[in-house]
Amino acid sequence: MSFALATLWHERSRFLPGILVVAFSALLIAVQGGLLLGIFSLFALPIDRSRADVWVGYPGTPSVDLCLPIPKAWEARLAVQPEVARVETYLYGTIAWGKRGGGIETCSVIGSSLDDESLGAITELTPELRARLKESGSVVVDESALIDLGLTGLGDVAEVAGHRVRVVGVVHGIRGIAGAYIFCSLPTAQTLLRMRPDQAVFLLAGCRNPADVPTVLERLRTYENMSAFSRDEFSLRSRLHWLFKTKAGVALGCAALLGLIVGAAVTSQTLSAATAASLRELAVLEALGIPTWRMQALVLAQSFWVGLLGVALAVPASFCSAGVLQVLGARIVLPAWMLGGAAGLTMAMALLAGLVSLRALRRVEPATLLR
């Protein structure tokens, strides 16, 4: 390993392009994967930012934004569970928002309980905002959606589904991918969505002990006319539905795969060229009695270090790119397992490129020293 590092440093002009290509490939994989996770996490924001342990909805509900009304009377099915401490109604639906200057925007209305123990209210709804939402016809929107909705700020009014609403507050970082999220009280949501008082879209439950959630779900799933999910299950279900429904995951995955293929090809050519340029040195080693397998191990060690150095450059570059994209308005998520997966793929690519470059060793002969 030390000899391989010394060779890399001495011949750094030869190996630097390979290191940079490996770094770019790892950066592309990480950023493409982070964008994919970020985009589809928007669909699960209402779930992830809630405090509910259990979500109950229409049978076979694929995603939080694709739902049908259910009887509110099903609250009794949750309330009788000894592990459940609180049950509440949750309303969700899509409506048309009419701009004052003309035009229509699609919005997702979310109505939830607004008390301090609310399970459905997102964490960004402060006690002050929840108090303002108790006024009939009041709504809270994300700051980034104000322009799209034809609003200028607090106090603006608009017509939504034939009803007048007033913006009483804004939140930050709660963007919708299919339209702005509109947060309001249960009575306001009931009016905007034209739902009957005996209807709900989801029923939420909070358990006294989170460890009891699997037990509660097992009992609730005995009812064939409703679906029951834990918060994490429903969040993942919503993301996967849109991942495969829109095919966007396939497109971003192909882009990352293309970067991996291009990186492998260029790295392979770089290492092959570096090996070919070192044939005289390798011939000296063979003339000294160094076995071929030791020289092959040297080339693979060089490939390993090229991959490792490329990954070392790509990790900080990934975080810098994520920061720039966040400023530009994109949502990117870079969990540790995503970075680890990108690093693993990149190292595998570099080692594979090293294996391909071994073909240059076939031309190593001590006789080349006499030419």
Phi, psi and omega in degrees: 000318180295322178294321178297318178295319179297323178294318179299318181291319181292323181253038186298331179294332178281321187268344182302317177302321178295319178297317181293322179294318177299317179298317180295320179297315178296320178298316181296317180297314182295315182291318178297317178294320178296321177295320179299313178295321181294317181298313185278348172289339179297327180292334184257008181304314180300331180282311185295330182267008178264175178246009182286139176271329184230135176242127179241131182213193181298148181304129177075019179303120184276334186203160183296332182265002177238090189216163177233155180297150175230160179294133177293340180297343178293352176304329181296328180295328178275323184295331182282350178288124185296337181277348185272129180262334185207142177228137178211163181272148179223128181246138181212134179191163181255135181223173177256129179258119180269124179280149179294326180274004182104148181107162182227140175238141175276132182229155175251114181271131178236118178246131183214170174295150187240010179281177185294336181261016184302137178269329187265337181294133180294155184296337180286345178280099181290164176306324179294316179294320179295325178294320178294326183288348178289345175287135182299133177081010180265146181221160174235136180231167175282144183302325182292343183266357185301312182295317180299328181270002179074031182249158177248341179160201182298143178090348179293149179242156179207166178255122182234117179054037178082008181236147180273131178233157180231135180279119182249000180183163178229152174240174183231140175081015179246072182268144175258142182275334180253008182148162183291147173275133177244116183258136182203181178281168178298315178297320179294317178296322179298321179290312183294323183270358180054051180254149179284155180298336182268011181248152172221164174259317173224154170246131183250146178226142174245129183266151177295323179231119181304336179292344181273357183302313179302323179294316179297316180297321180299321179288317183294330181285358172285343175277117185282344184262019175206161177248144179228132182223151167283166181300314181294320179297316183290324177297312179295321180298318180295318181293315182295325179300312182284336177297315182268339180288318185268349181065008179295327178298322179295318181296312180292325177295320178295322178296317178294320178297321178298318177299321179294317181294314179298317179298318179296319181294313182292319179297318178300316179294321179297314180291323178297317179295319179295321178294316179297323180289343181257017184299321181295318178295320179292326177295323176299316179299319180291322178295332178279359177095010177290124182294156182299323184295332177290323177290324175296320177296325177297314180297318179293324177296320176298319178298320179299314181291324176299315179295317182294317179295323177297317178296320179299327176283327186286327185298306178295327178295327179294317180292323177295317178296320178298319178297318178296317180295324177297319179296324180282355176105356179276153177253123182228135182240125181236075177290166183298322182292331177292314178295321178295320178295318178296319178294320179296316178297320181293318178295320177298320179297316181295318179292323176296319177297323177295320177298320179294323182288349180295340181299335179293338180291342180297338182268007181279116178218136178302336181297337180296340179288342182269355183277000000 
